Structure formats: structure tokens, C-alpha cells
Amino acid sequence: MTFGSRHPEREELELTAEGASIAAVSSVLASAEVIILALPGAAVADLATENSAALVGKLVIDATNQMGAPVANSRAALPPSVRYARAFNTLGGENMADPVFADGPADMFFSAPEQDQQIVANVIQSVGLRPIYVGQDQEELIDALFRVWIALAIGQKRGRRLALRLLEK
Ligand SMILES: NC(=O)c1ccc[n+]([C@@H]2O[C@H](COP(=O)([O-])OP(=O)(O)OC[C@H]3O[C@@H](n4cnc5c(N)ncnc54)[C@H](OP(=O)(O)O)[C@@H]3O)[C@@H](O)[C@H]2O)c1
């Protein structure tokens, strides 16, 4: 796993994941097979414009939220050719760092092209969350779950250590 950074030389960046490294954003985008976008939503359009060739046909997992905008996801800012997946935007980050609750791991609902479903599920599972696939091109559904999390955790002040779970019988 390589983290793209605008300051790859910074010494204070600490890597805890095994085999992780840091490199310049453009070189990471050029060489990555799977890209997770985790930068401010407002910055995605410029990033996509500056790296449009590198993004063509890539699997992009969009974790960004356009805070305060009518549409939370950044799909419209990305080249139409990307294989677009929506995940990691519906929980506060502390729940991804420590995803196990008293009754098991938190669920991470996600949308992805059908042929990329398993890859995205593997990425989600690799951080300890339980992947729940909701379909292809379903970013609006995922964004609704982001709004549910905000309403409960922030709006109702239940706190950020809060996650949603699918129950089945
Ligand atoms: N925090 C959460 O709990 C959470 C949960 C779910 C989703 N999200 C979403 O995930 C994204 C990242 O969240 P965050 O809390 O990590 O935000 P953040 O701390 O504001 O941004 C993350 C990193 O993005 C980099 N960055 C800023 N502008 C950039 C640009 N123009 N080009 C490239 N990199 C840039 C910054 O690195 P440098 O300044 O060092 O270059 C910063 O360390 C946001 O869209 C947020 O809505 C956040």
C-alpha cells in the first residue's frame, strides 16, 4: 500500500501498516491498481484534472465527502472512464481505525461495479470492517447512510463511536 502525499519527504508521517510507503500523489496515481480517495472533497476536481491520464480505467474508491454540498460524493469530478466505487465515507475515521464493537465488526456498506465488487470487499475487510455490497452505481444510497451517521452521531450528539449494522435471520 502506498500513500500519496503532497509532502512525501515529511519525517513526521508515521506508517504503521506492514509494507506501507509514501510517494508523491501523481506517481502513486500512475502506478496504483486501486486508488482510495481520502482528501477533502473540494480538492478532488483539481486532483482529477492534474492526473486525468493516470486515472483512466482505474478502480477508484471514493471515500470523500463534499461537506455541505447537495451531493456528497465526488463522482462528477472524476473522469467518466474510472471504475467508480463508493465506500469508507459513512463512518467517522475512528471507527475504521478500531472497527470492532461489542457485538462484532462494524458494517461498511459500499457500491462498486459488479466486476470489482470482490476487490473492494477485500479492501474493506482488510481494515477489519464487514463489507456489505448494495450494488453498482448506488453511491446515492451510500451517501444517504452518510447522512444517517451524521444525523445520529453529530446531530443527536450520540458521539462518533457509532456504526450501522445489517441484521439478518
Ligand atoms: N475524518 C473522518 O472521520 C472521515 C470519515 C469519512 C470520510 N471522510 C472524508 O475523507 C476525506 C479525508 O478526510 P480527512 O478527515 O482525512 O480530511 P483532511 O485531514 O482535511 O485531509 C486529508 C489529507 O488530504 C490532504 N490534502 C488536502 N488537500 C489536498 C489536495 N489539494 N491534494 C492532495 N491532498 C490534499 C492533506 O494532506 P497534506 O496537507 O499533508 O498534503 C490531508 O492530510 C474527506 O473528503 C472527508 O470528508 C472523513
The ligand as a MOL file (V3000), in Angstrom:
LIG
                    3D

  0  0  0     0  0            999 V3000
M  V30 BEGIN CTAB
M  V30 COUNTS 48 52 0 0 0
M  V30 BEGIN ATOM
M  V30 1 N -12.3130 12.2230 9.0940 0
M  V30 2 C -13.3350 11.3750 9.0320 0
M  V30 3 O -13.8200 10.8640 10.0580 0
M  V30 4 C -13.8960 10.9910 7.6820 0
M  V30 5 C -14.7580 9.8890 7.6010 0
M  V30 6 C -15.2600 9.5160 6.3530 0
M  V30 7 C -14.9230 10.2310 5.2300 0
M  V30 8 N -14.0980 11.3310 5.3550 0 CHG=1
M  V30 9 C -13.7750 12.0760 4.1460 0
M  V30 10 O -12.4630 11.6560 3.7690 0
M  V30 11 C -11.7380 12.7650 3.2330 0
M  V30 12 C -10.4950 12.9930 4.0830 0
M  V30 13 O -10.8940 13.2740 5.4000 0
M  V30 14 P -9.8450 13.7960 6.4840 0
M  V30 15 O -10.5830 13.9600 7.7350 0
M  V30 16 O -8.6410 12.8950 6.4770 0 CHG=-1
M  V30 17 O -9.5220 15.2300 5.8770 0
M  V30 18 P -8.2370 16.1500 5.9380 0
M  V30 19 O -7.4250 15.7760 7.1420 0
M  V30 20 O -8.7120 17.5320 5.7750 0
M  V30 21 O -7.4700 15.7520 4.6140 0
M  V30 22 C -6.7150 14.5790 4.4870 0
M  V30 23 C -5.4490 14.8730 3.7360 0
M  V30 24 O -5.7330 15.3860 2.4250 0
M  V30 25 C -4.5810 16.0750 2.0070 0
M  V30 26 N -4.9470 17.1140 1.0530 0
M  V30 27 C -5.5770 18.2870 1.3170 0
M  V30 28 N -5.7460 18.9780 0.1630 0
M  V30 29 C -5.1870 18.2250 -0.8090 0
M  V30 30 C -5.0180 18.4040 -2.2020 0
M  V30 31 N -5.4610 19.5220 -2.7940 0
M  V30 32 N -4.4060 17.4330 -2.9130 0
M  V30 33 C -3.9450 16.3110 -2.3000 0
M  V30 34 N -4.0770 16.0870 -0.9760 0
M  V30 35 C -4.6800 17.0310 -0.2420 0
M  V30 36 C -3.9270 16.6550 3.2560 0
M  V30 37 O -2.5600 16.3030 3.2710 0
M  V30 38 P -1.3640 17.3840 3.2050 0
M  V30 39 O -1.9340 18.7300 3.5690 0
M  V30 40 O -0.3540 16.8690 4.1640 0
M  V30 41 O -0.8960 17.3110 1.7770 0
M  V30 42 C -4.6050 15.9270 4.4080 0
M  V30 43 O -3.6970 15.2700 5.2630 0
M  V30 44 C -12.6910 13.9590 3.2520 0
M  V30 45 O -13.2880 14.0980 1.9920 0
M  V30 46 C -13.7040 13.5700 4.3180 0
M  V30 47 O -14.9690 14.1820 4.0810 0
M  V30 48 C -13.5670 11.7060 6.5480 0
M  V30 END ATOM
M  V30 BEGIN BOND
M  V30 1 1 1 2
M  V30 2 2 2 3
M  V30 3 1 2 4
M  V30 4 1 4 5
M  V30 5 2 4 48
M  V30 6 2 5 6
M  V30 7 1 6 7
M  V30 8 2 7 8
M  V30 9 1 8 9
M  V30 10 1 8 48
M  V30 11 1 9 10
M  V30 12 1 9 46
M  V30 13 1 10 11
M  V30 14 1 11 12
M  V30 15 1 11 44
M  V30 16 1 12 13
M  V30 17 1 13 14
M  V30 18 2 14 15
M  V30 19 1 14 16
M  V30 20 1 14 17
M  V30 21 1 17 18
M  V30 22 2 18 19
M  V30 23 1 18 20
M  V30 24 1 18 21
M  V30 25 1 21 22
M  V30 26 1 22 23
M  V30 27 1 23 24
M  V30 28 1 23 42
M  V30 29 1 24 25
M  V30 30 1 25 26
M  V30 31 1 25 36
M  V30 32 1 26 27
M  V30 33 1 26 35
M  V30 34 2 27 28
M  V30 35 1 28 29
M  V30 36 1 29 30
M  V30 37 2 29 35
M  V30 38 1 30 31
M  V30 39 2 30 32
M  V30 40 1 32 33
M  V30 41 2 33 34
M  V30 42 1 34 35
M  V30 43 1 36 37
M  V30 44 1 36 42
M  V30 45 1 37 38
M  V30 46 2 38 39
M  V30 47 1 38 40
M  V30 48 1 38 41
M  V30 49 1 42 43
M  V30 50 1 44 45
M  V30 51 1 44 46
M  V30 52 1 46 47
M  V30 END BOND
M  V30 END CTAB
M  END
